[in-house]
Amino acid sequence: MLYFENDYCEGAHPAILQKLTDTNMEKVSGYGTDPYCESAKEKIRRACDCPGADIYFLAGGTQANAVVIGAMLKRYEGVLAASTGHIGCHEAGAIEYTGHKVLELPHKEGKIQADALREYLKDYYADQNHEHMVFPGMVYISHPTEYGTLYTRQELAEISAVCSRYELPLFLDGARLGYGLASDGTDVTLADLAVYTSVFYIGGTKVGALCGEAVVFPEKAPAHFFTMIKQQGALLAKGRLLGIQFDTLFTDDLYRKISRNAIETANALRKTLRENSYRFFIDTPTNQIFIILENGQMERISRDVKFGFWEKYDDTHTVVRIATSWATKPEEIQNLSELLAAYRHRADV
């Protein structure tokens, strides 16, 4: 069986496992106050060109989203997100569980546009009954998006300008951020995120770590954010486990290097898919590839390949996702390419 279901099928990069082993018997302070967490924070600040950033380590993406949103919103506010946004579709109501509604915006290939955001806010405040409604208190985007697409620097700047106009924090979910930063043609850097967002996080779970996300506030975290992490059950007593992993990922440019592997292997797979006339649902530059399969064809391929169901395309076709990762090997791409070519040949016969 070939596994391309997601980008977290594997464990952790060997350098992380080695560092965890080497430091295993050291006695250090808990709750993220250890030297490894401090070292990781300094390396991240340098990578973001943001020396004054507040940084916190959490174990997972849903935790990061729920804690950040819960900490930054007032009790009567909700969070604006694309209708396809992760917090609205694939987090089992975690945001609503904090007492905040996810307010849906239209999207284009998973991205929100500044004009649509501006129009929503304009219409909201023009409604004479808006005091009876959930106030928009934050804007949430992800980079890459759920569809593997990327914002440009200009698009981020435009969305950020609208947020500033309405005094709304802009929160960027970076669960797969490494793959966005390593993609061909992108002009967005970590330093750009520190300029255009109020808070973002650097994903580790999907990019080489056993677990962990680094939440970055370029200016200042909300008051008592540490306490709110604890309150929502997201604070590890052995915070070193996260600090060691990010300290390793941000040593010798490891985070970018392993992210690039996912892009290169995805590009090789796209080439095979095009050569064999597979239909793409959307053109993406990242490690997530979406193709349209006839239902019978999908069932046959699933006997040999683990991929992700994404959505129904029509009554007889389904959109599936194939994801590469930091650990995908060229021989795995070769095996998958040969298999997909063989299935295409059988369909043509």
VOBA-1610 file (N, C-alpha, C; in pm, whole numbers, padded with zeros to 5 digits, always signed):
BEGIN
Met+00084-00120+00000Met+00000+00000+00000Met+00088+00125+00000Leu+00057+00218-00090Leu+00128+00346-00095Leu+00047+00450-00018Tyr+00113+00526+00069Tyr+00044+00621+00155Tyr+00066+00765+00109Phe-00041+00826+00057Phe-00039+00966+00018Phe-00166+01035+00070Glu-00216+00984+00182Glu-00342+01032+00238Glu-00329+01173+00296Asn-00215+01202+00355Asn-00192+01334+00415Asn-00042+01357+00427Asp-00004+01467+00489Asp+00138+01500+00505Asp+00185+01481+00649Tyr+00117+01393+00722Tyr+00162+01360+00857Tyr+00148+01210+00884Cys+00166+01130+00778Cys+00167+00984+00795Cys+00290+00937+00870Glu+00403+01006+00847Glu+00528+00966+00910Glu+00540+01025+01051Gly+00645+00982+01121Gly+00670+01035+01255Gly+00740+01169+01248Ala+00868+01172+01285Ala+00942+01298+01288Ala+01074+01283+01213His+01130+01397+01174His+01261+01397+01109His+01365+01335+01202Pro+01456+01254+01148Pro+01556+01187+01233Pro+01636+01282+01322Ala+01663+01404+01275Ala+01739+01498+01357Ala+01663+01535+01485Ile+01531+01541+01475Ile+01449+01570+01593Ile+01452+01453+01690Leu+01434+01333+01638Leu+01437+01215+01725Leu+01572+01203+01794Gln+01679+01232+01722Gln+01813+01224+01781Gln+01829+01327+01892Lys+01781+01448+01869Lys+01792+01553+01970Lys+01709+01519+02094Leu+01591+01464+02072Leu+01507+01423+02186Leu+01577+01314+02267Thr+01643+01223+02197Thr+01716+01116+02266Thr+01836+01171+02342Asp+01910+01257+02276Asp+02033+01312+02337Asp+02003+01392+02464Thr+01887+01457+02469Thr+01854+01545+02582Thr+01758+01480+02680Asn+01727+01355+02657Asn+01618+01290+02730Asn+01635+01294+02883Met+01755+01274+02931Met+01776+01266+03076Met+01815+01399+03140Glu+01817+01505+03062Glu+01844+01637+03120Glu+01726+01682+03205Lys+01758+01749+03314Lys+01654+01806+03400Lys+01640+01955+03367Val+01521+01994+03320Val+01497+02134+03285Val+01361+02177+03341Ser+01337+02306+03342Ser+01211+02360+03390Ser+01096+02319+03298Gly+00975+02322+03351Gly+00857+02281+03275Gly+00781+02396+03212Tyr+00674+02359+03142Tyr+00577+02454+03086Tyr+00637+02553+02987Gly+00741+02511+02915Gly+00798+02597+02811Gly+00895+02700+02861Thr+00942+02686+02986Thr+01038+02783+03040Thr+01181+02730+03035Asp+01204+02624+02959Asp+01335+02560+02951Asp+01424+02629+02848Pro+01553+02600+02850Pro+01646+02665+02756Pro+01620+02631+02610Tyr+01565+02513+02581Tyr+01540+02476+02442Tyr+01425+02557+02382Cys+01323+02582+02461Cys+01214+02668+02412Cys+01265+02809+02389Glu+01349+02859+02479Glu+01403+02993+02461Glu+01491+03002+02337Ser+01571+02900+02315Ser+01656+02897+02196Ser+01572+02894+02069Ala+01468+02812+02070Ala+01380+02802+01953Ala+01312+02936+01925Lys+01267+03002+02029Lys+01201+03132+02011Lys+01296+03233+01948Glu+01419+03236+01993Glu+01515+03331+01937Glu+01542+03302+01790Lys+01551+03175+01754Lys+01574+03138+01614Lys+01455+03175+01527Ile+01335+03158+01581Ile+01215+03195+01506Ile+01207+03346+01490Arg+01239+03420+01594Arg+01239+03566+01584Arg+01334+03614+01474Arg+01451+03553+01469Arg+01547+03591+01364Arg+01493+03555+01226Ala+01433+03438+01214Ala+01380+03395+01084Ala+01267+03485+01038Cys+01192+03541+01133Cys+01080+03631+01100Cys+01123+03777+01094Asp+01248+03804+01124Asp+01297+03942+01131Asp+01210+04024+01224Cys+01178+03965+01339Cys+01085+04027+01433Cys+01137+04005+01576Pro+01235+04084+01618Pro+01302+04058+01747Pro+01213+04072+01870Gly+01101+04142+01857Gly+01016+04161+01973Gly+00896+04067+01980Ala+00890+03967+01894Ala+00774+03879+01887Ala+00755+03798+02015Asp+00628+03779+02053Asp+00592+03685+02159Asp+00562+03551+02092Ile+00620+03443+02143Ile+00605+03311+02080Ile+00565+03208+02185Tyr+00469+03125+02148Tyr+00422+03019+02236Tyr+00412+02889+02156Phe+00442+02777+02222Phe+00436+02647+02157Phe+00314+02569+02205Leu+00233+02524+02109Leu+00118+02440+02139Leu+00131+02308+02064Ala+00056+02207+02107Ala+00077+02073+02054Ala+00017+02051+01916Gly-00094+02118+01883Gly-00161+02090+01757Gly-00231+02210+01698Gly-00272+02197+01572Gly-00334+02308+01500Gly-00471+02347+01553Thr-00556+02250+01583Thr-00688+02283+01636Thr-00675+02354+01770Gln-00583+02307+01853Gln-00556+02377+01980Gln-00513+02520+01954Ala-00420+02538+01862Ala-00370+02672+01834Ala-00482+02763+01787Asn-00564+02714+01694Asn-00674+02795+01643Asn-00773+02832+01754Ala-00812+02733+01833Ala-00913+02757+01936Ala-00861+02850+02046Val-00736+02831+02087Val-00682+02914+02195Val-00661+03058+02147Val-00603+03074+02029Val-00578+03210+01978Val-00709+03284+01958Ile-00804+03221+01892Ile-00932+03287+01865Ile-01007+03315+01994Gly-01009+03217+02085Gly-01078+03237+02213Gly-01015+03347+02295Ala-00883+03363+02285Ala-00813+03464+02364Ala-00831+03604+02309Met-00848+03616+02177Met-00847+03748+02115Met-00986+03808+02094Leu-01089+03724+02096Leu-01223+03775+02071Leu-01296+03809+02200Lys-01379+03912+02192Lys-01471+03942+02300Lys-01588+03845+02292Arg-01663+03833+02399Arg-01763+03727+02408Arg-01875+03741+02304Tyr-01894+03862+02249Tyr-02001+03884+02151Tyr-01949+03881+02007Glu-01823+03845+01988Glu-01763+03850+01855Glu-01746+03712+01795Gly-01744+03710+01661Gly-01713+03590+01585Gly-01592+03613+01498Val-01554+03509+01425Val-01435+03515+01340Val-01475+03493+01195Leu-01430+03582+01108Leu-01457+03573+00965Leu-01357+03478+00900Ala-01410+03387+00816Ala-01323+03291+00748Ala-01389+03251+00617Ala-01307+03204+00523Ala-01362+03150+00398Ala-01456+03035+00430Ser-01557+03018+00350Ser-01653+02909+00374Ser-01587+02772+00371Thr-01469+02765+00310Thr-01392+02640+00307Thr-01287+02635+00417Gly-01281+02736+00503Gly-01176+02746+00604Gly-01174+02628+00699His-01056+02591+00742His-01039+02474+00828His-01121+02485+00956Ile-01124+02604+01015Ile-01194+02620+01143Ile-01344+02600+01129Gly-01398+02618+01008Gly-01540+02600+00987Gly-01578+02462+00938Cys-01483+02392+00875Cys-01515+02265+00808Cys-01460+02142+00877His-01339+02152+00931His-01270+02031+00975His-01218+02037+01118Glu-01285+02114+01202Glu-01241+02117+01342Glu-01354+02087+01440Ala-01457+02019+01389Ala-01561+01963+01474Ala-01627+02065+01567Gly-01634+02190+01524Gly-01697+02293+01606Gly-01611+02341+01721Ala-01478+02323+01711Ala-01390+02363+01822Ala-01400+02513+01851Ile-01416+02593+01746Ile-01426+02738+01767Ile-01559+02773+01833Glu-01665+02714+01783Glu-01796+02739+01846Glu-01797+02693+01992Tyr-01720+02589+02020Tyr-01712+02539+02157Tyr-01652+02643+02252Thr-01571+02734+02199Thr-01516+02843+02281Thr-01617+02956+02298Gly-01732+02946+02231Gly-01835+03049+02242Gly-01835+03151+02131His-01763+03121+02021His-01751+03216+01912His-01795+03153+01780Lys-01874+03226+01705Lys-01926+03175+01578Lys-01826+03199+01465Val-01819+03103+01373Val-01741+03121+01251Val-01833+03184+01147Leu-01797+03303+01100Leu-01877+03378+01004Leu-01818+03356+00865Glu-01897+03299+00774Glu-01844+03257+00645Glu-01836+03369+00542Leu-01725+03369+00470Leu-01704+03461+00358Leu-01693+03380+00229Pro-01732+03438+00115Pro-01709+03369-00013Pro-01560+03356-00038His-01524+03261-00121His-01383+03238-00148His-01361+03214-00297Lys-01236+03227-00337Lys-01194+03191-00472Lys-01075+03098-00457Glu-01098+02972-00492Glu-00994+02869-00478Glu-00939+02866-00335Gly-01027+02879-00238Gly-00991+02870-00097Gly-00948+03001-00033Lys-00930+03105-00113Lys-00881+03233-00061Lys-00994+03335-00052Ile-00987+03420+00050Ile-01079+03533+00057Ile-01014+03651-00014Gln-01097+03740-00066Gln-01046+03860-00133Gln-01075+03983-00048Ala-00987+04079-00057Ala-01003+04202+00021Ala-01134+04271-00011Asp-01173+04272-00138Asp-01298+04338-00177Asp-01418+04272-00112Ala-01420+04138-00109Ala-01532+04067-00047Ala-01536+04092+00103Leu-01419+04096+00166Leu-01412+04126+00309Leu-01462+04266+00337Arg-01418+04361+00256Arg-01460+04500+00273Arg-01612+04514+00256Glu-01666+04445+00156Glu-01810+04452+00130Glu-01889+04393+00246Tyr-01841+04280+00301Tyr-01908+04218+00415Tyr-01914+04315+00533Leu-01801+04376+00565Leu-01795+04465+00680Leu-01878+04592+00658Lys-01874+04641+00536Lys-01954+04760+00503Lys-02102+04729+00520Asp-02147+04616+00467Asp-02288+04578+00477Asp-02328+04552+00622Tyr-02236+04492+00697Tyr-02267+04461+00836Tyr-02298+04588+00915Tyr-02211+04686+00904Tyr-02231+04808+00983Tyr-02339+04898+00925Ala-02378+04874+00799Ala-02490+04949+00741Ala-02624+04893+00785Asp-02624+04770+00835Asp-02746+04706+00882Asp-02786+04768+01016Gln-02903+04829+01020Gln-02946+04897+01142Gln-02973+04801+01257Asn-02975+04671+01226Asn-02997+04570+01331Asn-02867+04500+01372His-02753+04557+01335His-02630+04482+01358His-02598+04461+01506Glu-02655+04544+01593Glu-02635+04523+01736Glu-02699+04393+01785His-02789+04338+01704His-02855+04211+01737His-02782+04092+01676Met-02671+04118+01611Met-02600+04014+01536Met-02463+03988+01597Val-02400+03879+01552Val-02264+03848+01596Val-02167+03946+01530Phe-02090+04017+01612Phe-01995+04114+01558Phe-01875+04042+01495Pro-01830+04088+01380Pro-01704+04035+01326Pro-01587+04090+01408Gly-01511+04000+01472Gly-01405+04046+01561Gly-01265+04007+01518Met-01254+03927+01413Met-01123+03879+01369Met-01139+03823+01229Val-01031+03823+01152Val-01028+03758+01021Val-00927+03644+01025Tyr-00971+03527+00980Tyr-00888+03406+00978Tyr-00862+03366+00834Ile-00736+03340+00801Ile-00700+03284+00672Ile-00599+03172+00697Ser-00577+03087+00598Ser-00472+02986+00609Ser-00384+02994+00486His-00257+02960+00508His-00156+02972+00402His-00057+02858+00419Pro-00067+02755+00334Pro-00161+02735+00222Pro-00304+02718+00271Thr-00398+02736+00177Thr-00539+02719+00207Thr-00576+02571+00208Glu-00704+02544+00237Glu-00753+02407+00232Glu-00738+02345+00093Tyr-00733+02429-00010Tyr-00717+02380-00146Tyr-00573+02384-00193Gly-00480+02407-00101Gly-00340+02407-00138Gly-00295+02530-00214Thr-00378+02633-00217Thr-00344+02757-00288Thr-00274+02854-00192Leu-00211+02956-00251Leu-00131+03049-00173Leu-00173+03194-00196Tyr-00164+03273-00092Tyr-00181+03417-00104Tyr-00051+03477-00157Thr-00064+03584-00232Thr+00054+03662-00270Thr+00079+03768-00163Arg+00196+03828-00167Arg+00225+03936-00073Arg+00126+04051-00091Gln+00091+04082-00215Gln-00004+04189-00241Gln-00141+04157-00183Glu-00185+04034-00199Glu-00315+03995-00144Glu-00315+04006+00008Leu-00208+03963+00071Leu-00198+03977+00216Leu-00201+04124+00258Ala-00130+04207+00184Ala-00126+04349+00217Ala-00266+04411+00205Glu-00341+04371+00102Glu-00475+04427+00082Glu-00571+04381+00191Ile-00565+04255+00228Ile-00651+04206+00336Ile-00612+04272+00467Ser-00484+04284+00491Ser-00436+04349+00613Ser-00484+04494+00622Ala-00487+04563+00509Ala-00532+04703+00508Ala-00680+04713+00547Val-00761+04620+00497Val-00903+04620+00535Val-00917+04592+00684Cys-00842+04496+00734Cys-00846+04464+00877Cys-00808+04585+00962Ser-00706+04656+00918Ser-00662+04776+00992Ser-00771+04882+00991Arg-00836+04898+00876Arg-00943+04998+00863Arg-01055+04972+00963Tyr-01086+04845+00986Tyr-01195+04809+01076Tyr-01146+04762+01213Glu-01018+04777+01237Glu-00955+04741+01366Glu-00980+04595+01402Leu-00959+04507+01304Leu-00975+04364+01324Leu-00838+04296+01317Pro-00804+04211+01412Pro-00680+04134+01400Pro-00690+04035+01285Leu-00578+04013+01218Leu-00569+03916+01109Leu-00487+03797+01160Phe-00548+03679+01156Phe-00488+03556+01207Phe-00462+03461+01091Leu-00337+03419+01076Leu-00300+03327+00968Leu-00264+03190+01024Asp-00340+03090+00981Asp-00317+02950+01017Asp-00206+02897+00926Gly-00093+02860+00986Gly+00021+02811+00910Gly+00050+02664+00934Ala-00054+02583+00946Ala-00033+02441+00972Ala+00061+02379+00869Arg+00049+02424+00742Arg+00136+02376+00634Arg+00227+02488+00582Leu+00259+02579+00670Leu+00330+02699+00626Leu+00462+02668+00555Gly+00533+02569+00602Gly+00660+02535+00539Gly+00645+02507+00390Tyr+00538+02437+00354Tyr+00517+02405+00213Tyr+00477+02527+00131Gly+00413+02622+00196Gly+00383+02748+00127Gly+00508+02830+00104Leu+00594+02838+00204Leu+00716+02916+00192Leu+00813+02856+00091Ala+00808+02724+00073Ala+00901+02655-00017Ala+00849+02639-00158Ser+00727+02683-00186Ser+00666+02661-00317Ser+00729+02747-00425Asp+00727+02697-00547Asp+00779+02771-00661Asp+00698+02899-00683Gly+00767+03010-00702Gly+00699+03133-00742Gly+00638+03215-00630Thr+00637+03164-00507Thr+00579+03243-00399Thr+00667+03364-00367Asp+00603+03473-00328Asp+00679+03592-00286Asp+00655+03624-00139Val+00595+03531-00065Val+00563+03553+00076Val+00670+03488+00163Thr+00719+03563+00260Thr+00821+03514+00353Thr+00768+03522+00496Leu+00842+03462+00588Leu+00807+03475+00729Leu+00809+03620+00773Ala+00902+03697+00723Ala+00909+03839+00758Ala+00784+03913+00711Asp+00730+03875+00595Asp+00606+03936+00547Asp+00490+03907+00641Leu+00483+03784+00690Leu+00375+03748+00782Leu+00382+03832+00908Ala+00503+03859+00954Ala+00520+03941+01074Ala+00475+04085+01051Val+00477+04129+00926Val+00434+04265+00892Val+00283+04274+00876Tyr+00224+04175+00808Tyr+00085+04187+00765Tyr-00017+04120+00856Thr+00025+04038+00951Thr-00071+03972+01038Thr-00056+04018+01182Ser-00161+03993+01259Ser-00156+04021+01403Ser-00102+03900+01479Val-00126+03782+01422Val-00079+03657+01481Val-00079+03551+01372Phe+00019+03464+01375Phe+00022+03350+01284Phe+00092+03235+01355Tyr+00079+03116+01299Tyr+00158+03009+01357Tyr+00231+02929+01252Ile+00345+02876+01295Ile+00433+02798+01211Ile+00407+02651+01242Gly+00355+02579+01144Gly+00317+02442+01168Gly+00436+02347+01174Gly+00440+02263+01276Gly+00540+02159+01287Gly+00484+02020+01265Thr+00361+01997+01309Thr+00300+01864+01301Thr+00305+01808+01160Lys+00275+01892+01062Lys+00270+01847+00922Lys+00404+01870+00850Val+00500+01927+00920Val+00627+01963+00854Val+00746+01915+00938Gly+00751+01787+00965Gly+00870+01727+01021Gly+00874+01702+01170Ala+00781+01758+01247Ala+00780+01737+01391Ala+00686+01622+01429Leu+00708+01565+01546Leu+00612+01468+01598Leu+00478+01537+01624Cys+00487+01658+01675Cys+00370+01741+01702Cys+00421+01880+01731Gly+00331+01977+01724Gly+00369+02111+01768Gly+00347+02220+01665Glu+00304+02336+01714Glu+00284+02456+01634Glu+00344+02573+01715Ala+00410+02663+01646Ala+00470+02780+01711Ala+00383+02902+01681Val+00312+02952+01780Val+00225+03068+01764Val+00308+03194+01782Val+00302+03282+01682Val+00385+03403+01680Val+00297+03528+01681Phe+00314+03610+01783Phe+00251+03741+01788Phe+00361+03843+01755Pro+00358+03904+01636Pro+00467+03995+01598Pro+00486+04112+01694Glu+00380+04155+01757Glu+00392+04266+01852Glu+00378+04217+01995Lys+00256+04189+02037Lys+00237+04147+02176Lys+00117+04053+02185Ala+00132+03949+02264Ala+00023+03855+02285Ala-00083+03918+02373Pro-00207+03867+02366Pro-00311+03916+02457Pro-00269+03895+02602Ala-00323+03975+02689Ala-00291+03963+02831Ala-00321+03823+02882His-00229+03768+02958His-00246+03637+03022His-00271+03525+02921Phe-00208+03535+02805Phe-00225+03430+02704Phe-00176+03295+02755Phe-00066+03296+02829Phe-00014+03172+02887Phe-00120+03104+02973Thr-00188+03183+03056Thr-00292+03129+03144Thr-00408+03072+03063Met-00440+03136+02950Met-00550+03087+02868Met-00512+02958+02795Ile-00385+02943+02763Ile-00341+02814+02709Ile-00366+02704+02812Lys-00329+02732+02935Lys-00349+02636+03043Lys-00498+02608+03063Gln-00577+02713+03064Gln-00721+02700+03088Gln-00789+02609+02987Gln-00741+02615+02861Gln-00804+02535+02757Gln-00734+02400+02735Gly-00654+02359+02834Gly-00596+02226+02831Gly-00489+02207+02725Ala-00423+02316+02684Ala-00327+02307+02574Ala-00184+02329+02619Leu-00159+02331+02750Leu-00024+02357+02800Leu+00043+02227+02840Leu+00156+02195+02777Leu+00232+02076+02812Leu+00322+02104+02933Ala+00316+02017+03032Ala+00409+02030+03144Ala+00553+02012+03094Lys+00572+01914+03005Lys+00704+01892+02946Lys+00716+01973+02818Gly+00713+02104+02834Gly+00719+02194+02719Gly+00844+02177+02636Arg+00949+02122+02695Arg+01074+02095+02623Arg+01051+02013+02497Leu+00949+01925+02500Leu+00924+01839+02385Leu+00896+01920+02259Leu+00829+02033+02275Leu+00800+02121+02162Leu+00919+02211+02132Gly+00982+02264+02237Gly+01096+02353+02216Gly+01210+02284+02144Ile+01242+02162+02182Ile+01350+02087+02118Ile+01321+02066+01971Gln+01195+02036+01940Gln+01160+02011+01800Gln+01175+02137+01714Phe+01125+02249+01762Phe+01136+02372+01683Phe+01278+02427+01683Asp+01352+02403+01791Asp+01492+02444+01793Asp+01569+02368+01684Thr+01535+02242+01665Thr+01599+02162+01561Thr+01553+02204+01423Leu+01424+02226+01406Leu+01371+02265+01275Leu+01428+02398+01227Phe+01461+02487+01322Phe+01512+02618+01283Phe+01664+02629+01302Thr+01729+02514+01297Thr+01875+02509+01294Thr+01920+02469+01154Asp+02014+02543+01099Asp+02069+02514+00965Asp+01962+02506+00857Asp+01858+02587+00870Asp+01755+02599+00766Asp+01682+02468+00740Leu+01674+02381+00840Leu+01613+02249+00821Leu+01467+02259+00780Tyr+01393+02352+00840Tyr+01249+02364+00812Tyr+01226+02389+00663Arg+01301+02480+00605Arg+01282+02510+00463Arg+01330+02394+00376Lys+01441+02333+00413Lys+01497+02226+00330Lys+01403+02107+00321Ile+01347+02065+00434Ile+01258+01948+00428Ile+01123+01983+00366Ser+01081+02108+00380Ser+00957+02152+00314Ser+00973+02145+00163Arg+01091+02181+00116Arg+01116+02181-00028Arg+01104+02041-00087Asn+01138+01939-00009Asn+01124+01802-00057Asn+00980+01771-00096Ala+00884+01819-00017Ala+00743+01794-00048Ala+00703+01859-00179Ile+00757+01977-00207Ile+00725+02047-00331Ile+00785+01976-00451Glu+00909+01936-00440Glu+00975+01869-00552Glu+00910+01736-00586Thr+00872+01659-00485Thr+00807+01531-00511Thr+00665+01552-00566Ala+00596+01655-00518Ala+00463+01686-00571Ala+00473+01729-00717Asn+00574+01808-00751Asn+00592+01851-00890Asn+00617+01733-00982Ala+00695+01637-00935Ala+00721+01517-01016Ala+00592+01439-01037Leu+00509+01430-00936Leu+00382+01359-00949Leu+00287+01431-01043Arg+00282+01563-01034Arg+00196+01640-01125Arg+00232+01612-01271Lys+00359+01601-01297Lys+00405+01574-01434Lys+00348+01441-01484Thr+00354+01339-01401Thr+00298+01209-01439Thr+00147+01217-01460Leu+00080+01286-01371Leu-00066+01298-01382Leu-00105+01367-01513Arg-00031+01470-01550Arg-00060+01540-01675Arg-00030+01451-01796Glu+00080+01381-01789Glu+00118+01293-01900Glu+00015+01182-01923Asn-00055+01145-01817Asn-00154+01039-01827Asn-00298+01093-01829Ser-00309+01222-01854Ser-00439+01287-01877Ser-00537+01276-01761Tyr-00484+01274-01638Tyr-00574+01282-01523Tyr-00627+01425-01513Arg-00750+01438-01465Arg-00815+01569-01455Arg-00785+01633-01319Phe-00736+01755-01324Phe-00710+01830-01201Phe-00835+01908-01162Phe-00867+01904-01034Phe-00979+01982-00983Phe-00941+02129-00969Ile-00817+02153-00929Ile-00766+02288-00910Ile-00615+02283-00928Asp-00559+02389-00979Asp-00415+02394-01000Asp-00349+02451-00876Thr-00268+02372-00808Thr-00206+02415-00684Thr-00054+02411-00696Pro+00015+02502-00626Pro+00162+02504-00631Pro+00227+02433-00512Thr+00147+02377-00423Thr+00202+02323-00299Thr+00207+02171-00302Asn+00205+02110-00186Asn+00219+01964-00175Asn+00086+01890-00182Gln-00024+01963-00196Gln-00155+01901-00205Gln-00202+01903-00351Ile-00236+01786-00402Ile-00279+01771-00541Ile-00421+01716-00541Phe-00509+01783-00614Phe-00650+01743-00619Phe-00685+01699-00760Ile-00730+01573-00773Ile-00769+01522-00904Ile-00912+01468-00897Ile-00972+01460-01014Ile-01110+01411-01026Ile-01106+01269-01080Leu-01165+01175-01007Leu-01168+01036-01049Leu-01311+00988-01066Glu-01333+00905-01166Glu-01461+00836-01179Glu-01473+00743-01060Asn-01592+00727-01005Asn-01609+00655-00879Asn-01554+00513-00884Gly-01578+00443-00994Gly-01525+00308-01007Gly-01373+00308-01012Gln-01318+00404-01082Gln-01173+00419-01091Gln-01114+00449-00954Met-01181+00535-00877Met-01136+00568-00743Met-01133+00443-00655Glu-01236+00362-00666Glu-01242+00240-00585Glu-01128+00145-00620Arg-01098+00131-00748Arg-00990+00041-00790Arg-00855+00091-00742Ile-00829+00221-00759Ile-00700+00276-00718Ile-00682+00267-00567Ser-00793+00280-00493Ser-00784+00279-00346Ser-00740+00145-00291Arg-00740+00042-00372Arg-00690-00088-00327Arg-00539-00086-00310Asp-00473+00005-00379Asp-00327+00011-00375Asp-00272+00141-00318Val-00356+00244-00312Val-00309+00377-00272Val-00401+00437-00167Lys-00343+00487-00062Lys-00418+00563+00038Lys-00416+00709-00002Phe-00531+00765-00035Phe-00544+00908-00064Phe-00660+00962+00016Gly-00681+01092+00012Gly-00786+01154+00092Gly-00911+01185+00010Phe-01027+01146+00060Phe-01153+01192+00000Phe-01163+01341+00025Trp-01201+01416-00079Trp-01216+01560-00058Trp-01361+01605-00071Glu-01421+01583-00186Glu-01561+01618-00202Glu-01617+01549-00326Lys-01749+01539-00332Lys-01813+01484-00451Lys-01808+01588-00562Tyr-01770+01544-00681Tyr-01767+01634-00795Tyr-01901+01634-00866Asp-01956+01515-00888Asp-02092+01496-00938Asp-02133+01356-00898Asp-02243+01307-00953Asp-02292+01176-00911Asp-02198+01061-00944Thr-02112+01080-01043Thr-02027+00969-01087Thr-01878+00996-01067His-01844+01112-01014His-01703+01146-00997His-01679+01205-00857Thr-01555+01188-00809Thr-01516+01235-00676Thr-01381+01306-00685Val-01369+01414-00607Val-01241+01482-00594Val-01162+01416-00482Val-01039+01374-00511Val-00952+01316-00409Val-00826+01401-00396Arg-00766+01392-00279Arg-00642+01466-00255Arg-00526+01368-00238Ile-00418+01396-00308Ile-00293+01325-00290Ile-00194+01424-00230Ala-00134+01386-00116Ala-00044+01479-00047Ala+00095+01418-00032Thr+00195+01495-00071Thr+00333+01458-00043Thr+00374+01524+00089Ser+00493+01490+00137Ser+00538+01546+00264Ser+00688+01567+00264Trp+00736+01616+00375Trp+00879+01637+00397Trp+00957+01506+00382Ala+00888+01392+00403Ala+00956+01263+00405Ala+00931+01179+00281Thr+00853+01228+00185Thr+00823+01150+00066Thr+00951+01121-00013Lys+00968+00995-00051Lys+01088+00953-00122Lys+01063+00950-00272Pro+01166+00979-00355Pro+01150+00972-00500Pro+01099+00837-00548Glu+01144+00729-00484Glu+01097+00597-00526Glu+00949+00575-00499Glu+00897+00642-00396Glu+00753+00634-00371Glu+00675+00704-00482Ile+00726+00818-00528Ile+00665+00888-00640Ile+00672+00803-00766Gln+00785+00739-00788Gln+00802+00652-00905Gln+00702+00537-00901Asn+00686+00475-00785Asn+00591+00364-00772Asn+00448+00410-00796Leu+00414+00526-00739Leu+00279+00577-00758Leu+00257+00616-00904Ser+00356+00677-00966Ser+00344+00718-01105Ser+00320+00598-01196Glu+00395+00491-01174Glu+00377+00370-01254Glu+00239+00309-01234Leu+00194+00311-01111Leu+00062+00256-01080Leu-00048+00337-01147Leu-00041+00470-01137Leu-00143+00555-01197Leu-00142+00545-01349Ala-00023+00534-01406Ala-00013+00516-01552Ala-00077+00385-01594Ala-00055+00280-01515Ala-00113+00150-01547Ala-00266+00154-01539Tyr-00318+00222-01437Tyr-00463+00233-01424Tyr-00522+00314-01539Arg-00453+00417-01581Arg-00501+00496-01695Arg-00500+00412-01821His-00398+00332-01840His-00389+00246-01959His-00506+00146-01961Arg-00536+00088-01845Arg-00647-00008-01839Arg-00779+00060-01872Ala-00794+00184-01826Ala-00919+00256-01854Ala-00933+00286-02002Asp-00819+00305-02070Asp-00823+00340-02212Asp-00844+00218-02303Val-00807+00099-02251Val-00815-00022-02333Val-00960-00061-02360
//
